[in-house]
Amino acid sequence: MTVPTTRMERATWLADEGGLDAALDGHEFAEPLRLPLTEALVLGLLRQGVSKYLVIFGHGSTELGETLRVYEAAGLVRCYQFRNEVEMSHAGTALRLIYDEPCAVVTSIGPGALQAMAGSLAAASNGVGIYHLYGDETTHGEGYNMQQIPRPEQGLFGRLTAAMGGSYTLYAPGAVRDALRKGAATVFHPTKAGPFFLNLPLNVQPAEVVVRLDALPTRPSFSPLAPVDDALVDRAAALISSCPRVAVKAGGGSLGAARQLRRFAEAAGAAVVLSPGTTGVLPDDHPQNMHVGGTKGSISGNFAMREAELAIVVGSRAVCQSDCSGIGWPSARQVININADAGDVQHYNRTLALQGDAAAILEMLLHRLAPIGAEKAEWLATCKSRKAEWQSFKRERFDAGPLHDDVWQRTVLTQPQAIRAADRFANRIGAIKLFDAGDVQANGFQIVEDDSPGQSVTESGASYMGFAVSALLSGAIADEGRYAIAFTGDGSFMMNPQILIDGVAHGVHGTILLLDNRRMAAISGLQCAQYDAEFCTNDSVEVDYVRMASSVTGVLAVSGGHDQDSLETALGRAHAHPGLSFVHVPVFYGPDPLGGMGAYGDWNVGNWCEAVQQRYSETLI
């Protein structure tokens, strides 16, 4: 088989063959090819199913850009230009998190790469696999490169990226297969996926490499694992059956096992406590759904955690906000931990560890459980009463009506009222709800009424301000994108306002719902709770966000008004618009308890640390 000799001819030929995989299936490629490194890299990523590139080109990525130009012209890849590297990183993370489409983020050397790497914290914290391709300093040592880290040492940027995830610097073109193999192991890892950083020295990118196309590493596949020791599973089932007060903590690893978790909880007589990112793993109105538990938590969720004698932790890393900095289970005498990661599964003391796939292990357990007895039934009845108390608490806030706000100098909706109205609107039309960090996020996971995983996406791993608005772009990039509403605050929105331009450029159909209280309310509230004073967390500058958004051609920007009817009308207008919409809602901030949802757990921060750490030292598990 004779392969064309130029980059453009090869790309055209591959397109005519139906793509790289089709060409490899239809021809013998016994002879290696001599290719520019960047072309070998793009072909290698195609072998792994990566054909979408989110790009901000600079002098450190022009060679890669040329290969992508040629391959896009042939219809083999697609590039999406962005205006901010953090926004771009978030969009790529959301594309994989929501739609399971792998992609690559491309920047130049230096500042752009540092920005993209900062954004990669969201991928690293949420176990999302994504490629990051950065320009890097040359290998010849001819002098400082513009924008390199200005120190006379080797591999400085590689050391930075290695602290954030998998990392490889392609000093030699011949290492491209090894780089791709290690990249695939990180990006497609079955339990701890994350960003993989491929640093490309400027002078190595155009260098030629000899490679067999059929030897380029493909996307790996992994089978679910479960314990082979039946005696261990029998012990766990006996412990569950014998304990009257059992609570399950559903972490992120439970999202893919929602059906099995429900059947298990019902068979075990267990209350189910959600994490911020797992709303919908059990239907909202299910009597055993105690809602979120943790530092912010809820009346019912934190009650179940406090009173449970046996904690069953499913797919959780035990983040501080999720288990109250280690003191959220004061009554627990034993833990059954179900987790595929060998480190996370042993996080708690007095743990019976069941390492492996959550769905498989829950299925194994539920067939071994004894029928629910009177004590378990009493436990569930008590939990149900606390669930009713939480629902009554929420209704009181939803029905209170607008409150007078000192900043807005009029009555406005509270944030809970606005979130609830938008949540119900989103559920009615089947929209994805994206929650930005801060008070919007904290109130959001307390309020949403989700019945299945994926209805709400809250980036709670890194709690990165600006993630939700940037994530709207994933719907435009995905093969089958969906309408989404990004719930954001004024602080989070201003972290990545480039979405207004990029959203129009890439054809986003979605809405930014900006809940404006002229401050970072989550931190203002925390300061007041700890020190009875807020400091440097409010905003004295008035901004007309509707005019700001309206200045971008293609954006429909409207006011959401000051009551729920006006907000629902605005959301309907936004949904009807074929492109990006923007709805601004002034919301209440103040000490009135009807203006917020409250906090029910503990946290090892500020002047609470001494008390929390003392209690942690006394905790059995």
C-alpha positions as CSV (number, residue, x, y, z in Angstrom):
1,M,0.0,0.0,0.0
2,T,1.5,3.3,-1.1
3,V,0.6,6.3,1.1
4,P,0.7,9.8,-0.3
5,T,3.9,11.8,0.6
6,T,2.6,15.2,1.7
7,R,0.5,16.1,4.7
8,M,-2.4,17.5,2.6
9,E,-2.4,14.5,0.3
10,R,-2.4,12.1,3.2
11,A,-5.3,13.9,4.9
12,T,-7.4,13.9,1.7
13,W,-6.6,10.2,1.1
14,L,-7.6,9.2,4.6
15,A,-10.9,11.2,4.2
16,D,-11.6,9.4,0.9
17,E,-11.0,6.1,2.7
18,G,-13.6,6.9,5.3
19,G,-11.2,7.9,8.1
20,L,-8.1,6.4,9.7
21,D,-9.7,3.3,11.2
22,A,-11.4,2.5,7.9
23,A,-8.1,2.9,6.1
24,L,-6.3,0.6,8.5
25,D,-9.1,-2.0,8.2
26,G,-8.9,-1.9,4.4
27,H,-5.2,-1.9,3.8
28,E,-2.0,-3.5,5.0
29,F,0.5,-1.0,6.4
30,A,3.7,-3.0,6.8
31,E,6.0,-0.1,6.0
32,P,6.5,2.7,8.5
33,L,5.8,6.3,7.3
34,R,7.9,9.4,7.8
35,L,5.6,12.1,9.1
36,P,5.9,15.4,11.0
37,L,5.6,14.7,14.7
38,T,2.4,16.8,14.9
39,E,0.8,14.8,12.2
40,A,1.7,11.5,13.9
41,L,0.2,13.0,17.1
42,V,-3.1,14.0,15.5
43,L,-3.3,10.5,13.8
44,G,-2.6,8.9,17.2
45,L,-5.3,10.9,18.9
46,L,-7.7,9.9,16.1
47,R,-7.0,6.3,16.9
48,Q,-8.2,7.0,20.4
49,G,-11.4,8.7,19.2
50,V,-10.2,12.3,19.7
51,S,-11.2,14.5,16.8
52,K,-12.2,17.7,18.5
53,Y,-9.7,20.3,19.4
54,L,-10.4,23.4,21.6
55,V,-7.7,25.9,20.6
56,I,-6.0,29.2,21.3
57,F,-3.0,29.2,19.0
58,G,0.2,31.1,19.7
59,H,3.8,31.1,18.5
60,G,4.3,27.8,20.5
61,S,1.6,25.9,18.5
62,T,1.7,27.1,14.9
63,E,3.1,23.8,13.6
64,L,0.4,21.8,15.4
65,G,-2.1,24.4,14.1
66,E,-1.0,23.8,10.5
67,T,-1.6,20.0,10.8
68,L,-5.0,20.7,12.4
69,R,-5.8,23.1,9.5
70,V,-5.1,20.5,6.9
71,Y,-6.9,17.7,8.7
72,E,-9.9,19.9,9.4
73,A,-10.1,20.9,5.7
74,A,-10.3,17.1,4.9
75,G,-13.1,16.7,7.4
76,L,-11.1,14.5,9.8
77,V,-11.0,16.8,12.8
78,R,-12.8,19.9,14.0
79,C,-11.2,22.9,15.8
80,Y,-13.0,25.4,18.0
81,Q,-11.4,28.8,18.6
82,F,-11.7,30.2,22.1
83,R,-10.9,33.6,23.8
84,N,-9.8,32.4,27.2
85,E,-7.9,29.4,28.2
86,V,-9.7,28.8,31.5
87,E,-13.0,28.9,29.7
88,M,-11.7,26.6,27.0
89,S,-10.4,24.1,29.6
90,H,-13.8,24.1,31.3
91,A,-15.7,23.6,28.0
92,G,-13.5,20.5,27.3
93,T,-14.0,19.1,30.7
94,A,-17.8,19.5,30.4
95,L,-17.8,17.9,27.0
96,R,-16.3,14.7,28.5
97,L,-18.2,15.0,31.8
98,I,-21.7,15.5,30.3
99,Y,-21.4,13.9,26.8
100,D,-18.5,11.5,27.3
101,E,-16.7,12.9,24.3
102,P,-12.9,13.0,24.6
103,C,-11.2,16.1,23.2
104,A,-7.9,18.0,23.3
105,V,-7.2,21.5,24.6
106,V,-4.4,23.3,22.6
107,T,-2.5,26.4,23.8
108,S,0.8,28.0,23.2
109,I,3.8,28.1,25.6
110,G,3.8,30.1,28.8
111,P,0.8,32.2,30.0
112,G,-1.8,30.5,27.9
113,A,-0.7,27.1,29.1
114,L,-0.7,28.2,32.7
115,Q,-4.2,29.5,32.3
116,A,-5.4,26.2,30.8
117,M,-3.6,24.3,33.4
118,A,-5.4,26.3,36.1
119,G,-8.7,25.3,34.5
120,S,-7.7,21.7,34.4
121,L,-8.2,21.6,38.2
122,A,-11.8,21.0,37.5
123,A,-11.0,17.9,35.4
124,A,-8.5,16.6,37.9
125,S,-10.9,17.1,40.9
126,N,-13.8,15.4,39.1
127,G,-12.0,12.5,37.5
128,V,-12.5,13.7,33.9
129,G,-10.1,12.5,31.2
130,I,-9.0,15.2,28.7
131,Y,-5.8,15.9,26.7
132,H,-3.9,19.2,27.1
133,L,-1.4,20.0,24.4
134,Y,1.0,22.8,25.2
135,G,3.9,24.4,23.4
136,D,7.2,24.2,25.4
137,E,10.6,25.6,25.2
138,T,13.1,24.3,22.6
139,T,15.5,21.5,23.4
140,H,18.7,23.0,22.0
141,G,19.4,25.5,24.8
142,E,20.1,28.3,22.4
143,G,18.9,30.8,24.9
144,Y,15.7,31.7,26.7
145,N,12.6,31.2,24.8
146,M,9.9,33.9,24.9
147,Q,7.3,33.0,27.6
148,Q,9.2,30.0,29.0
149,I,9.7,29.8,32.8
150,P,12.8,32.1,33.1
151,R,15.2,29.8,35.0
152,P,18.2,27.9,33.6
153,E,16.9,24.4,34.3
154,Q,15.5,21.7,32.1
155,G,11.9,20.5,32.1
156,L,10.4,23.2,34.3
157,F,7.0,23.2,32.6
158,G,6.8,19.4,32.7
159,R,7.4,19.6,36.4
160,L,4.4,21.9,36.8
161,T,2.1,19.8,34.7
162,A,3.2,16.6,36.5
163,A,1.8,18.1,39.7
164,M,-1.6,18.4,38.2
165,G,-2.0,15.1,36.3
166,G,-0.3,12.7,33.9
167,S,2.5,14.5,32.0
168,Y,4.9,13.8,29.2
169,T,7.3,16.1,27.4
170,L,8.1,15.0,23.9
171,Y,11.9,15.7,23.8
172,A,12.3,13.1,21.0
173,P,9.8,12.5,18.1
174,G,10.3,8.8,18.4
175,A,8.6,8.8,21.8
176,V,5.2,9.7,20.4
177,R,3.8,6.2,20.8
178,D,4.9,6.0,24.4
179,A,3.4,9.4,25.0
180,L,0.1,8.3,23.4
181,R,0.0,5.1,25.4
182,K,0.6,6.9,28.7
183,G,-1.9,9.5,27.7
184,A,-4.6,7.0,27.0
185,A,-4.0,5.3,30.3
186,T,-4.7,8.6,32.1
187,V,-7.5,10.0,29.9
188,F,-9.4,6.7,29.7
189,H,-8.6,5.4,33.2
190,P,-11.7,3.4,34.4
191,T,-11.7,4.9,38.0
192,K,-9.3,7.8,38.3
193,A,-9.2,9.5,34.9
194,G,-7.8,13.0,34.7
195,P,-6.1,15.5,32.5
196,F,-3.0,14.4,30.5
197,F,-0.5,17.1,29.6
198,L,1.6,16.6,26.5
199,N,4.3,19.3,26.3
200,L,5.6,19.9,22.8
201,P,8.9,21.7,22.5
202,L,8.7,24.2,19.7
203,N,11.6,22.7,17.7
204,V,10.4,19.1,18.0
205,Q,6.9,19.8,16.7
206,P,8.0,20.0,13.0
207,A,10.6,17.2,13.3
208,E,9.9,14.0,11.4
209,V,9.2,10.7,13.0
210,V,9.1,7.2,11.5
211,V,6.0,5.4,12.7
212,R,3.6,2.6,11.6
213,L,0.0,3.8,11.6
214,D,-1.3,0.5,12.8
215,A,1.0,0.6,15.7
216,L,-0.4,3.8,17.2
217,P,-2.0,3.0,20.5
218,T,-5.8,2.8,20.5
219,R,-8.3,3.7,23.3
220,P,-8.0,1.1,26.0
221,S,-11.0,-0.8,27.4
222,F,-11.5,-2.1,30.9
223,S,-13.9,-4.6,32.4
224,P,-15.7,-3.8,35.7
225,L,-14.0,-5.5,38.7
226,A,-15.6,-6.9,41.8
227,P,-14.3,-8.8,44.9
228,V,-13.7,-12.5,44.3
229,D,-13.8,-13.3,48.0
230,D,-17.4,-14.4,48.6
231,A,-16.7,-14.6,52.4
232,L,-16.0,-10.8,52.4
233,V,-19.2,-10.0,50.6
234,D,-21.1,-12.3,52.9
235,R,-19.6,-10.5,56.0
236,A,-20.7,-7.2,54.6
237,A,-24.3,-8.4,53.9
238,A,-24.6,-9.9,57.4
239,L,-23.4,-6.6,58.9
240,I,-26.0,-4.7,56.9
241,S,-28.8,-7.1,57.8
242,S,-28.0,-7.0,61.5
243,C,-27.6,-3.2,61.9
244,P,-30.9,-1.3,62.5
245,R,-29.7,2.2,61.5
246,V,-27.9,2.1,58.1
247,A,-27.1,5.1,55.9
248,V,-25.6,5.1,52.4
249,K,-23.4,8.0,51.3
250,A,-23.7,8.2,47.5
251,G,-20.5,9.7,46.1
252,G,-19.7,10.5,42.5
253,G,-18.9,6.8,41.8
254,S,-22.6,6.0,42.4
255,L,-23.8,8.0,39.4
256,G,-23.4,5.1,37.0
257,A,-25.0,2.7,39.5
258,A,-28.3,4.5,40.2
259,R,-30.5,1.5,39.4
260,Q,-28.5,-0.9,41.6
261,L,-28.2,1.7,44.4
262,R,-32.0,2.1,44.6
263,R,-32.6,-1.6,44.7
264,F,-29.9,-2.1,47.3
265,A,-31.2,0.7,49.5
266,E,-34.7,-0.7,49.4
267,A,-33.5,-4.2,50.2
268,A,-31.2,-3.0,53.0
269,G,-33.6,-0.6,54.7
270,A,-31.0,2.1,54.3
271,A,-31.4,5.9,54.2
272,V,-29.5,7.4,51.2
273,V,-27.6,10.6,51.7
274,L,-26.5,12.5,48.6
275,S,-23.3,14.4,47.9
276,P,-23.5,17.8,46.1
277,G,-22.9,16.2,42.7
278,T,-25.2,13.2,43.0
279,T,-28.7,14.6,43.0
280,G,-30.9,12.3,41.0
281,V,-29.1,9.1,41.9
282,L,-32.3,8.4,43.8
283,P,-35.6,10.1,42.7
284,D,-36.2,13.3,44.7
285,D,-39.4,12.1,46.3
286,H,-38.2,8.6,47.1
287,P,-38.9,8.1,50.8
288,Q,-35.4,6.9,51.5
289,N,-33.8,9.9,49.7
290,M,-32.6,12.0,52.6
291,H,-31.1,14.6,50.2
292,V,-27.7,16.1,50.5
293,G,-25.6,15.7,53.6
294,G,-22.3,17.4,54.6
295,T,-21.0,20.9,55.5
296,K,-23.9,22.7,53.8
297,G,-26.1,19.6,53.9
298,S,-29.8,19.5,54.8
299,I,-32.0,18.8,57.9
300,S,-32.7,15.2,56.7
301,G,-29.4,14.4,55.2
302,N,-27.3,15.5,58.1
303,F,-29.7,13.7,60.5
304,A,-29.2,10.4,58.7
305,M,-25.4,10.9,58.9
306,R,-25.4,11.8,62.6
307,E,-27.6,8.9,63.7
308,A,-26.4,6.1,61.4
309,E,-24.6,3.2,63.2
310,L,-23.3,1.8,59.9
311,A,-22.1,4.0,57.1
312,I,-22.0,2.5,53.6
313,V,-19.9,4.8,51.5
314,V,-20.3,4.3,47.7
315,G,-17.9,5.8,45.3
316,S,-16.9,8.8,47.5
317,R,-13.5,10.5,48.1
318,A,-14.9,11.8,51.4
319,V,-14.3,15.5,50.5
320,C,-14.4,17.8,53.5
321,Q,-17.7,19.3,52.3
322,S,-19.3,15.9,51.9
323,D,-18.5,14.4,55.3
324,C,-18.1,17.5,57.5
325,S,-14.3,17.4,57.5
326,G,-14.3,13.9,58.9
327,I,-16.8,14.3,61.7
328,G,-20.1,13.8,59.9
329,W,-20.6,10.2,61.2
330,P,-20.4,10.5,65.1
331,S,-22.6,7.5,65.8
332,A,-21.1,5.2,63.2
333,R,-19.3,2.1,64.6
334,Q,-18.5,0.5,61.3
335,V,-18.0,1.5,57.6
336,I,-18.5,-0.5,54.5
337,N,-16.7,1.2,51.7
338,I,-17.4,0.5,48.1
339,N,-14.8,2.1,45.8
340,A,-12.7,1.0,42.8
341,D,-9.7,3.0,44.1
342,A,-7.4,1.1,46.5
343,G,-6.6,4.3,48.5
344,D,-10.1,5.8,48.7
345,V,-11.7,2.5,49.7
346,Q,-9.6,2.5,52.9
347,H,-10.2,6.1,53.9
348,Y,-12.1,5.5,57.1
349,N,-11.1,3.5,60.2
350,R,-13.0,0.3,61.0
351,T,-13.7,-0.3,57.3
352,L,-14.8,-3.4,55.6
353,A,-13.4,-2.6,52.1
354,L,-15.2,-3.8,49.0
355,Q,-12.9,-2.7,46.1
356,G,-14.4,-2.7,42.7
357,D,-17.2,-1.5,40.5
358,A,-20.1,0.0,42.5
359,A,-22.9,-1.5,40.4
360,A,-21.4,-5.0,40.4
361,I,-20.8,-5.0,44.2
362,L,-24.3,-3.5,45.1
363,E,-25.8,-6.3,42.9
364,M,-23.8,-8.9,44.8
365,L,-24.9,-7.5,48.2
366,L,-28.6,-7.1,47.6
367,H,-29.1,-10.8,46.9
368,R,-27.6,-11.7,50.3
369,L,-29.6,-9.4,52.5
370,A,-32.1,-10.6,55.1
371,P,-35.7,-9.2,55.0
372,I,-36.2,-5.8,56.7
373,G,-37.2,-6.1,60.3
374,A,-39.1,-3.9,62.7
375,E,-36.0,-1.9,63.9
376,K,-35.1,-1.0,60.3
377,A,-38.7,0.0,59.5
378,E,-38.7,2.3,62.6
379,W,-35.4,3.9,61.4
380,L,-36.8,4.6,58.0
381,A,-40.0,6.0,59.5
382,T,-37.9,8.4,61.6
383,C,-35.8,9.4,58.5
384,K,-39.0,9.9,56.6
385,S,-40.3,12.4,59.2
386,R,-37.0,14.4,58.9
387,K,-37.4,14.4,55.1
388,A,-40.9,15.9,55.6
389,E,-39.4,18.5,58.0
390,W,-36.8,19.4,55.3
391,Q,-39.5,19.7,52.7
392,S,-41.6,21.9,54.9
393,F,-38.6,24.1,55.6
394,K,-38.0,24.5,51.9
395,R,-41.7,25.3,51.2
396,E,-41.7,28.1,53.8
397,R,-38.8,29.8,51.9
398,F,-40.3,29.3,48.5
399,D,-43.7,30.7,49.6
400,A,-42.4,33.6,51.6
401,G,-42.5,36.0,48.6
402,P,-39.9,38.6,47.6
403,L,-38.0,40.3,50.4
404,H,-36.8,43.9,50.6
405,D,-33.1,44.2,49.8
406,D,-30.9,47.1,51.0
407,V,-28.7,47.1,47.9
408,W,-31.5,47.0,45.4
409,Q,-33.7,49.3,47.5
410,R,-36.8,47.2,46.7
411,T,-38.3,43.8,47.1
412,V,-36.6,41.1,45.0
413,L,-36.7,37.3,44.8
414,T,-34.5,35.3,47.1
415,Q,-32.0,33.1,45.6
416,P,-33.8,29.9,46.7
417,Q,-37.0,31.2,45.1
418,A,-35.3,32.0,41.8
419,I,-33.4,28.7,41.7
420,R,-36.6,26.7,42.5
421,A,-38.5,28.4,39.7
422,A,-35.7,27.8,37.2
423,D,-35.2,24.2,38.4
424,R,-38.9,23.4,37.7
425,F,-38.8,25.2,34.4
426,A,-35.7,23.2,33.4
427,N,-37.2,19.9,34.4
428,R,-40.3,20.7,32.5
429,I,-38.5,21.3,29.2
430,G,-35.8,18.6,29.8
431,A,-32.9,21.1,30.1
432,I,-29.5,20.3,31.8
433,K,-28.9,22.5,34.8
434,L,-25.3,23.7,35.2
435,F,-24.4,25.2,38.6
436,D,-21.5,27.6,39.1
437,A,-19.5,27.8,42.4
438,G,-20.6,29.8,45.4
439,D,-24.0,30.5,46.9
440,V,-25.7,29.5,43.7
441,Q,-24.1,26.1,43.8
442,A,-24.7,25.6,47.6
443,N,-28.4,26.6,47.4
444,G,-28.7,24.7,44.1
445,F,-27.9,21.2,45.4
446,Q,-30.2,21.8,48.4
447,I,-33.1,22.8,46.2
448,V,-33.1,20.9,42.9
449,E,-35.7,18.1,42.5
450,D,-33.9,15.6,40.2
451,D,-35.1,12.1,39.5
452,S,-32.2,10.8,37.5
453,P,-28.4,11.5,37.3
454,G,-27.3,14.2,34.9
455,Q,-30.3,16.5,35.3
456,S,-28.0,18.8,37.4
457,V,-24.2,19.2,36.9
458,T,-22.4,20.9,39.8
459,E,-18.7,21.1,39.6
460,S,-18.2,20.5,43.3
461,G,-14.8,18.9,43.0
462,A,-12.9,22.1,42.5
463,S,-15.9,24.4,42.9
464,Y,-14.4,26.5,40.1
465,M,-16.1,29.9,39.6
466,G,-17.0,30.3,35.9
467,F,-17.3,26.6,35.1
468,A,-21.0,26.5,34.5
469,V,-21.2,29.4,32.0
470,S,-18.2,27.9,30.2
471,A,-19.7,24.5,30.2
472,L,-22.6,25.8,28.0
473,L,-20.2,25.5,25.1
474,S,-20.0,21.7,25.4
475,G,-23.6,21.5,24.1
476,A,-22.6,23.3,20.9
477,I,-19.5,21.1,20.5
478,A,-21.1,17.7,21.3
479,D,-22.4,15.5,18.5
480,E,-25.8,15.6,20.1
481,G,-25.8,18.6,22.4
482,R,-28.7,19.5,24.7
483,Y,-30.3,22.8,25.8
484,A,-28.8,23.8,29.2
485,I,-29.3,26.6,31.7
486,A,-26.2,27.8,33.5
487,F,-27.1,29.0,37.0
488,T,-24.4,31.6,37.9
489,G,-23.8,34.5,40.2
490,D,-22.4,37.9,39.4
491,G,-19.0,36.9,40.7
492,S,-18.8,33.6,38.8
493,F,-20.0,35.1,35.6
494,M,-17.3,37.8,35.5
495,M,-14.6,35.1,35.8
496,N,-15.5,34.0,32.2
497,P,-17.7,36.5,30.4
498,Q,-16.0,35.5,27.1
499,I,-18.9,33.0,26.9
500,L,-21.0,35.8,25.5
501,I,-18.8,35.9,22.4
502,D,-17.7,32.3,22.1
503,G,-21.3,31.1,22.8
504,V,-22.5,33.0,19.7
505,A,-19.4,32.0,17.6
506,H,-20.0,28.3,18.2
507,G,-23.8,28.3,18.1
508,V,-24.7,27.6,21.7
509,H,-28.4,27.1,22.4
510,G,-28.7,27.7,26.1
511,T,-29.3,30.3,28.8
512,I,-27.1,32.1,31.3
513,L,-29.2,32.7,34.4
514,L,-27.4,35.4,36.4
515,L,-28.5,35.7,40.0
516,D,-27.1,39.0,41.1
517,N,-26.7,39.9,44.7
518,R,-23.7,42.2,44.1
519,R,-21.3,40.1,46.2
520,M,-19.7,36.7,46.8
521,A,-22.5,35.7,49.1
522,A,-21.2,32.3,50.1
523,I,-18.0,33.9,51.5
524,S,-19.9,36.9,53.0
525,G,-22.1,34.5,54.8
526,L,-19.2,32.4,56.0
527,Q,-17.4,35.5,57.3
528,C,-20.5,36.6,59.2
529,A,-21.0,33.1,60.6
530,Q,-17.5,32.9,61.9
531,Y,-16.5,36.5,62.7
532,D,-19.8,38.5,62.7
533,A,-18.5,40.7,59.9
534,E,-18.0,40.6,56.2
535,F,-14.9,41.9,54.5
536,C,-14.0,42.6,50.8
537,T,-16.7,40.3,49.5
538,N,-19.3,42.8,48.2
539,D,-19.4,45.0,45.2
540,S,-20.1,48.7,45.1
541,V,-19.9,49.0,41.3
542,E,-23.3,48.9,39.6
543,V,-23.2,46.9,36.3
544,D,-26.1,46.7,33.8
545,Y,-25.6,43.1,32.9
546,V,-28.5,43.1,30.4
547,R,-26.9,46.0,28.4
548,M,-23.5,44.3,28.7
549,A,-24.9,41.0,27.2
550,S,-27.0,42.8,24.7
551,S,-23.9,44.4,23.2
552,V,-22.9,41.1,21.7
553,T,-24.8,40.5,18.5
554,G,-26.7,37.3,18.6
555,V,-27.3,37.2,22.4
556,L,-30.9,37.7,23.7
557,A,-30.5,39.5,27.0
558,V,-33.6,40.1,29.2
559,S,-34.5,41.0,32.8
560,G,-35.9,38.2,34.9
561,G,-37.9,40.7,36.9
562,H,-38.7,40.7,40.6
563,D,-41.2,37.9,41.0
564,Q,-41.5,34.2,40.0
565,D,-44.1,34.9,37.2
566,S,-41.7,37.4,35.5
567,L,-38.8,35.0,35.8
568,E,-40.7,32.1,34.3
569,T,-41.8,34.4,31.4
570,A,-38.2,35.5,30.8
571,L,-37.0,31.9,30.9
572,G,-39.6,31.0,28.3
573,R,-38.4,33.8,26.0
574,A,-34.8,32.7,26.5
575,H,-35.6,29.1,25.6
576,A,-37.5,30.2,22.5
577,H,-34.4,32.1,21.2
578,P,-32.4,29.9,18.9
579,G,-29.0,31.0,20.2
580,L,-27.4,32.1,23.5
581,S,-29.7,33.9,26.0
582,F,-29.0,35.8,29.1
583,V,-31.5,36.4,32.0
584,H,-30.6,38.7,34.8
585,V,-32.3,38.4,38.2
586,P,-31.5,40.7,41.2
587,V,-31.7,38.6,44.3
588,F,-31.8,39.2,48.0
589,Y,-28.9,39.1,50.4
590,G,-29.2,39.7,54.1
591,P,-29.7,38.1,57.6
592,D,-33.3,37.2,57.1
593,P,-33.4,33.4,57.5
594,L,-36.1,33.2,54.8
595,G,-33.5,34.4,52.3
596,G,-31.4,31.3,52.4
597,M,-31.3,27.6,52.9
598,G,-29.0,27.3,55.9
599,A,-26.1,25.1,56.7
600,Y,-26.2,21.9,58.8
601,G,-22.8,20.5,59.2
602,D,-19.2,21.4,60.2
603,W,-16.1,22.5,58.4
604,N,-12.4,22.6,59.3
605,V,-11.9,26.3,58.3
606,G,-11.4,29.6,60.0
607,N,-12.2,29.9,63.7
608,W,-14.1,26.6,63.7
609,C,-10.8,24.6,63.2
610,E,-10.0,24.0,66.8
611,A,-13.4,22.5,67.7
612,V,-13.7,20.5,64.5
613,Q,-10.2,19.0,64.9
614,Q,-10.9,18.2,68.5
615,R,-14.0,16.3,67.5
616,Y,-12.1,14.6,64.7
617,S,-9.6,13.3,67.2
618,E,-12.5,11.7,69.2
619,T,-14.1,10.1,66.1
620,L,-14.1,6.3,65.9
621,I,-14.1,5.9,62.2
